């Protein structure tokens, strides 16, 4: 199976992520699917991450954490966040098949970021629901 | 589940190397990496145990060229072969577009090959995929061991054990020496892309 996102959808996703998240001053945001494919990749122009490896690891990591949740009787863990010395990473599941990976420094408040992520997810859901599966 | 990006004109394809433990899946990827590392930006990512066995997966992304104006980004994964790591093996198979089944030619690994194929069939069912519908290539690995006097299975019996019903393309190979590694992966990519090609606008 494969799926296609058209230009309009991708433009919409980029715009929503730029307006709601990149303007907060975060380093980068990557929208991926659970297979590890990169759908949208935005950054502040200062970083140069290996996004394809990051996406594969993020999808694997998220899958592993979900499996752990299920073993201990939880449906899923709502907060998936790794804190580093200067960089942090937050994962947010979108519907069943997509994952939003946000990388940000200590100057961005996690609470505020999560609020903005909740807002952008609503927009992303609307855009992705028009996706064509083949 | 291949992703087709109409904006960046890019197709992302996930190919997974599957097979019994110590069969040579990681060695396949290491050989491919050694051949292409000069032209790719990424490193090969490996999540291993302390004993150097694959714990979660190996990952190697590379660009393949273009089809109908779309850049094809192929992502090669391996799964851990050890029986006890089925949970992680199943996770890596999520969204798979094509499979390379790396079978071990050593006589005493015959049962392991069959069990690994049965396990793959079961794990694919979890994602509602019938193994017969998925692009698949068999690689009968470690053929070089015959020259060292180690008993290996003949190709006919491996075909009978593993490929009698699936009738997928198959290659004899030595991942350690690099024999037939590239033809195996090329074949897997080409049959995987056949299905996707028609969907490109």
Interface residues (C-beta under 8 A of the other chain):
Chain A: X1 X2 X3 X4 X5 X6 X7 X10 X11 X33 X34 X35 X36 X37 X38 X39 X50 X52 X53 X56 X57 X59 X60 X63 X64 X67 X134
Chain B: X1 X2 X3 X4 X5 X6 X7 X8 X12 X14 X41 X42 X43 X45 X47 X56 X57 X59 X61 X73 X75 X77 X87 X88 X91 X92 X94 X95 X96 X97 X195 X196 X199
